[in-house]
Amino acid sequence: MRIKITAFVLQGLVTGFAGVMLASRMSLGDPKTSVGLELGVISACVPGGAATISGVLVGVLIMGSGQDAMSLLNVPTFYQYLIRGGLLLLSVRFDPYRRNRRRAMRG
């Protein structure tokens, strides 16, 4: 439990620092600067498994490639959000099965 709290505190500090750096580079502090990026970040982390760095990288590569492909195919923005949200829901739905399979393989 202590490690989780420490991780959340460090994540908050790093996020705050990144926000200050972004505001200083843009020479302004607009609270709506990154509105809409939440779905992209969460949907990139969850499919690969947010517990490991390699899992997050795999998720980012999958979602980034999918996003680029949809942009190249001129898929409307509404459908891009719909597809990303659907993939996020599928990832969350099948995560318990993936975890159970890992536990069974370990022991």
C-alpha positions as CSV (number, residue, x, y, z in Angstrom):
1,M,0.0,0.0,0.0
2,R,2.8,2.4,0.8
3,I,4.4,1.8,-2.6
4,K,1.1,2.7,-4.3
5,I,0.7,5.9,-2.4
6,T,4.3,6.9,-3.2
7,A,3.7,6.1,-6.8
8,F,0.6,8.3,-6.9
9,V,2.3,11.1,-5.1
10,L,5.3,11.0,-7.6
11,Q,2.9,10.8,-10.5
12,G,1.1,13.9,-9.2
13,L,4.4,15.8,-8.8
14,V,5.6,14.9,-12.3
15,T,2.3,15.8,-13.8
16,G,2.3,19.1,-12.0
17,F,5.8,19.8,-13.2
18,A,4.8,18.9,-16.8
19,G,1.9,21.3,-16.6
20,V,4.1,24.1,-15.4
21,M,6.6,23.4,-18.2
22,L,3.8,23.4,-20.8
23,A,2.3,26.6,-19.5
24,S,5.7,28.3,-19.6
25,R,6.5,27.1,-23.2
26,M,3.1,28.4,-24.4
27,S,3.5,31.7,-22.4
28,L,0.0,31.3,-21.0
29,G,-1.9,29.3,-18.6
30,D,-5.2,28.1,-20.2
31,P,-7.0,25.4,-18.2
32,K,-8.5,24.1,-21.5
33,T,-5.2,23.4,-23.2
34,S,-5.3,19.6,-23.2
35,V,-9.0,19.0,-23.1
36,G,-9.9,15.8,-24.9
37,L,-6.5,14.1,-24.5
38,E,-7.8,12.0,-21.6
39,L,-9.4,9.3,-23.7
40,G,-6.3,8.9,-25.9
41,V,-4.0,8.5,-22.9
42,I,-6.2,6.1,-21.1
43,S,-7.0,4.1,-24.2
44,A,-3.3,3.8,-25.0
45,C,-2.3,2.5,-21.6
46,V,-5.1,0.0,-20.8
47,P,-4.9,-2.4,-23.7
48,G,-1.2,-3.3,-23.2
49,G,-1.6,-3.5,-19.4
50,A,-0.8,-0.5,-17.3
51,A,1.1,-2.6,-14.7
52,T,4.3,-2.8,-16.8
53,I,6.2,-0.3,-18.9
54,S,6.5,-2.7,-21.8
55,G,2.7,-3.2,-21.7
56,V,2.1,0.5,-21.8
57,L,4.5,0.8,-24.8
58,V,2.7,-2.0,-26.6
59,G,-0.6,-0.3,-26.0
60,V,0.7,3.1,-27.1
61,L,2.1,1.5,-30.3
62,I,-1.2,-0.3,-31.0
63,M,-3.4,2.8,-30.4
64,G,-1.0,5.2,-32.1
65,S,-0.9,3.0,-35.2
66,G,-4.7,2.6,-35.2
67,Q,-5.1,6.4,-34.8
68,D,-2.7,7.1,-37.7
69,A,-4.5,4.5,-39.9
70,M,-7.9,6.0,-39.2
71,S,-6.6,9.5,-40.0
72,L,-5.0,8.3,-43.3
73,L,-8.3,6.6,-44.2
74,N,-10.2,9.8,-43.5
75,V,-12.4,8.2,-40.9
76,P,-14.6,10.9,-39.3
77,T,-13.6,12.1,-35.8
78,F,-16.8,10.9,-34.2
79,Y,-16.1,7.3,-35.4
80,Q,-12.5,7.5,-34.3
81,Y,-13.6,8.3,-30.7
82,L,-16.2,5.6,-31.0
83,I,-13.7,3.0,-32.0
84,R,-11.2,4.1,-29.3
85,G,-13.9,3.9,-26.7
86,G,-15.0,0.5,-27.9
87,L,-11.4,-0.8,-27.7
88,L,-11.1,0.6,-24.2
89,L,-14.2,-1.1,-23.1
90,L,-13.1,-4.4,-24.6
91,S,-9.7,-4.1,-22.9
92,V,-11.3,-3.5,-19.6
93,R,-13.8,-6.3,-20.1
94,F,-11.2,-8.9,-21.0
95,D,-8.5,-7.8,-18.5
96,P,-9.7,-10.2,-15.7
97,Y,-9.4,-13.1,-18.2
98,R,-5.9,-12.1,-19.1
99,R,-4.9,-11.8,-15.4
100,N,-6.4,-15.2,-14.6
101,R,-4.5,-16.8,-17.4
102,R,-1.2,-15.3,-16.1
103,R,-1.9,-16.6,-12.6
104,A,-2.6,-20.1,-14.0
105,M,0.6,-20.1,-16.0
106,R,2.7,-19.0,-13.0
107,G,1.5,-21.5,-10.6
